[in-house]
Amino acid sequence: MSCVKQHNYVISLTRETKRRKHIEQEFGRQNILFSFFDAVTPDYIEDVAKKFNIILDRSSEAKLWDGEIGCALSHISLWNLAVEKNLDYINIFEDDIYLGENAKELLEIDYIPKDTDILKLETLYGKIMLGSMYKIKCQRNIFQLKYKHTGMGGYTITAKGARYLLNKIQNRQLVLAIDTLIFDKLLNQREYKVMQLYPAVCIQDLIINGESKFKSSLQDGRETVHANQTKTTPLEKVINELGRIKRRIFGKPVPFK
């Protein structure tokens, strides 16, 4: 890629002063420049959705609650920003993350294949199937992610990836959590390529500490729409269980460093 300038954005609600102070300290430790992106709140989700021709279901049968919709639209807005500014890539973070060693160098994304759509920077510590490793800088590797590894704590999206995902979500109904869409459901698309940084350079507070010091309303909100989720068929249950067994036996966690 021709552009190696950092483009770091942290999605955060304007009222979350504790989280914002944490991010300022975390990025400041390594002298990493970033900008806050004011998260889309429920008051504005209809307007933002119309901008991207995204269909919303806010009825009593909705599969996503307003907080999840706002989260998705915040990420989508940043994908659009990358396209509008003609950026080679941007790094997108949530406001409860920690950064690992050599983050400043690793956030200069000059080491991924040209056909990459997304580079996942974080880990959830769960076992996943690892692909062939490619050495990069700072004693790290990358590999293509072909199996579910959700979470939106930190990732890089390229210009190609931003255009691809915007095309996927426009003129459609939003029915999946955004991390499920980009780090699970779309992974089987041949034209869509997600790479994983190994070891990861980003991790969310809840994952590294076991319990979060930052209160989140997302989990509480998910419980309000839990009963509306599409039921898993018997065949899907068998496939999911076989996948879990495979990951348990052969999978490995992505470490954080």
C-alpha positions in Angstrom: 0.0 0.0 0.0 1.2 3.5 -0.8 -0.1 5.2 2.3 1.5 4.3 5.6 0.1 7.2 7.7 -1.9 6.1 10.7 -5.6 6.7 10.6 -6.8 5.7 14.1 -10.4 6.2 15.2 -11.9 5.2 18.5 -15.7 4.9 18.7 -17.0 6.4 21.9 -20.2 8.0 23.3 -19.5 11.6 24.1 -20.7 11.1 27.7 -18.3 8.3 28.4 -15.6 10.4 30.1 -14.0 7.5 32.0 -13.6 5.4 28.8 -12.2 8.4 26.9 -9.7 9.1 29.6 -8.6 5.5 29.5 -8.1 5.7 25.7 -6.1 8.9 25.9 -3.8 7.3 28.4 -3.6 4.0 26.5 -2.7 5.6 23.1 -0.6 8.3 24.8 1.8 5.7 26.3 3.0 4.9 22.9 2.6 8.4 21.4 -0.1 7.2 19.0 -2.3 9.8 17.4 -6.0 9.1 17.2 -9.4 10.7 16.9 -12.6 10.0 18.8 -15.6 9.2 16.6 -18.8 10.1 18.4 -20.9 6.9 18.5 -24.3 6.9 16.8 -27.0 7.0 19.6 -30.6 5.7 19.3 -31.9 9.2 18.7 -30.0 9.3 15.3 -30.1 5.7 14.1 -33.0 6.3 11.7 -31.3 9.3 10.0 -27.9 7.4 9.7 -29.6 4.3 8.4 -31.4 6.3 5.7 -28.0 7.7 4.6 -26.9 4.2 3.8 -30.3 2.9 2.6 -30.2 0.4 5.5 -33.6 -1.1 6.6 -34.2 -1.2 10.3 -36.7 -3.3 12.3 -37.4 -1.5 15.6 -40.6 -3.4 16.3 -41.3 -5.8 19.2 -40.0 -8.6 17.0 -36.6 -6.9 16.2 -33.5 -9.1 16.3 -31.3 -6.2 17.3 -31.9 -3.6 19.9 -31.2 0.1 19.4 -27.8 0.0 21.1 -26.6 -2.8 18.7 -27.9 -0.8 15.8 -26.1 2.3 16.9 -22.9 0.3 17.3 -23.2 -1.1 13.8 -24.0 2.3 12.3 -21.0 3.8 14.0 -18.7 1.2 12.4 -20.4 1.6 9.0 -20.0 5.4 9.2 -16.3 5.0 9.6 -16.1 2.6 6.6 -17.8 5.3 4.6 -15.4 7.9 6.0 -12.5 5.8 4.6 -14.1 5.8 1.2 -14.9 9.5 1.2 -11.4 10.5 2.3 -9.9 8.1 -0.2 -7.8 6.4 2.5 -5.9 3.2 1.9 -7.0 2.0 5.4 -8.2 3.0 8.8 -7.8 1.4 12.2 -11.1 1.3 14.2 -11.2 0.7 17.9 -13.8 0.6 20.7 -13.2 2.6 23.8 -12.4 -0.2 26.3 -9.3 -1.7 24.7 -5.7 -2.1 25.7 -2.8 -1.9 23.2 0.2 -4.3 23.2 3.8 -3.9 22.5 5.0 -2.1 19.3 1.4 -0.9 18.6 2.6 2.3 16.9 4.7 0.3 14.4 2.0 -2.4 13.9 -0.7 0.2 13.3 1.3 1.3 10.2 -0.4 -1.2 8.0 2.2 -1.8 5.3 2.5 -5.6 5.6 -0.8 -7.2 4.6 -1.6 -8.7 1.2 -3.1 -6.3 -1.3 -6.4 -8.2 -1.6 -7.0 -7.9 2.2 -10.4 -6.5 3.3 -9.9 -6.6 7.1 -7.0 -7.2 9.5 -8.3 -8.3 12.9 -6.0 -6.7 15.6 -7.7 -8.2 18.7 -8.1 -11.5 20.4 -10.9 -13.0 22.5 -8.6 -15.8 23.8 -11.1 -18.4 22.5 -9.7 -21.3 20.5 -9.9 -20.8 16.7 -8.4 -22.7 13.8 -5.2 -21.1 12.7 -4.1 -20.9 9.1 -0.7 -20.7 7.4 1.4 -18.1 9.1 3.2 -15.2 7.3 6.0 -13.4 9.1 5.7 -9.6 9.3 7.4 -7.0 11.5 7.9 -6.8 15.3 8.1 -10.6 15.7 4.5 -11.0 14.6 2.7 -13.1 12.0 -0.6 -12.8 10.1 -2.8 -15.6 8.8 -6.1 -15.7 6.9 -9.1 -16.0 9.2 -11.5 -18.6 7.9 -13.4 -19.4 11.1 -15.5 -17.4 13.5 -13.6 -14.9 15.7 -16.0 -12.2 16.7 -15.6 -8.9 18.6 -15.2 -5.3 17.4 -12.5 -4.1 19.8 -9.9 -3.4 17.1 -9.4 -4.0 13.4 -8.1 -2.4 10.2 -10.3 -2.0 7.2 -8.8 -1.3 3.8 -10.4 0.8 1.0 -11.3 -2.5 -0.7 -12.9 -3.9 2.4 -14.8 -0.7 3.1 -16.3 -0.6 -0.4 -17.1 -4.3 -0.2 -18.9 -4.2 3.1 -20.8 -1.0 2.3 -22.1 -2.7 -0.8 -23.1 -5.7 1.3 -25.2 -3.7 3.8 -26.8 -1.1 1.6 -30.4 -1.6 0.6 -30.8 -4.5 3.0 -32.3 -5.1 6.5 -29.8 -5.1 9.4 -30.5 -8.3 11.2 -27.1 -9.4 12.5 -24.8 -7.9 15.1 -22.0 -6.2 13.1 -19.2 -8.5 14.4 -21.2 -11.6 13.5 -21.6 -10.3 10.0 -17.9 -9.4 9.3 -16.1 -12.0 11.4 -18.4 -15.0 10.9 -21.1 -15.0 8.3 -19.1 -13.4 5.4 -16.0 -15.5 6.0 -17.1 -18.1 3.4 -17.2 -15.5 0.6 -14.3 -16.1 -1.8 -14.0 -12.4 -2.6 -13.8 -11.4 1.1 -10.4 -11.8 2.8 -9.9 -11.3 6.6 -6.4 -11.6 8.1 -5.6 -12.1 11.8 -2.6 -10.5 13.5 -0.7 -13.0 15.7 -0.1 -12.3 18.5 -2.9 -9.7 18.7 -2.0 -6.2 19.6 -5.3 -5.2 21.0 -7.7 -6.7 23.6 -10.8 -5.5 25.3 -11.0 -4.9 29.0 -13.5 -7.7 29.8 -11.3 -10.3 28.0 -8.0 -9.4 29.7 -9.4 -8.7 33.2 -12.3 -11.2 33.4 -14.7 -8.5 34.4 -14.9 -5.0 33.0 -14.4 -1.8 34.9 -16.4 0.0 32.2 -20.2 -0.5 32.5 -21.8 -1.5 29.2 -25.5 -1.4 28.3 -25.0 -3.7 25.3 -25.4 -6.9 27.1 -28.5 -5.8 29.0 -30.0 -4.6 25.8 -29.4 -7.9 24.0 -31.5 -9.7 26.6 -34.5 -7.7 25.5 -34.3 -9.2 21.9 -33.0 -12.6 22.8 -36.4 -14.3 22.3 -36.6 -12.9 18.8 -33.5 -14.6 17.5 -33.9 -17.1 14.6 -34.0 -20.6 16.1 -31.2 -22.9 15.2 -32.3 -25.9 13.1 -31.4 -29.5 14.2 -28.9 -29.7 11.3 -27.3 -26.4 12.3 -27.0 -27.6 15.9 -25.1 -30.7 14.7 -22.8 -28.6 12.5 -22.1 -26.1 15.3 -21.3 -28.9 17.7 -18.9 -30.6 15.3 -17.2 -27.2 14.8 -16.9 -26.7 18.6 -15.4 -30.2 18.9 -12.9 -29.5 16.1 -11.9 -26.2 17.7 -11.5 -27.8 21.1 -9.2 -30.5 19.8 -7.2 -28.7 17.1 -7.8 -25.0 17.7 -5.5 -22.6 19.5 -6.1 -19.2 21.1 -4.6 -16.0 19.6 -2.3 -14.6 22.3 -2.1 -10.9 23.2 1.3 -9.3 23.3 
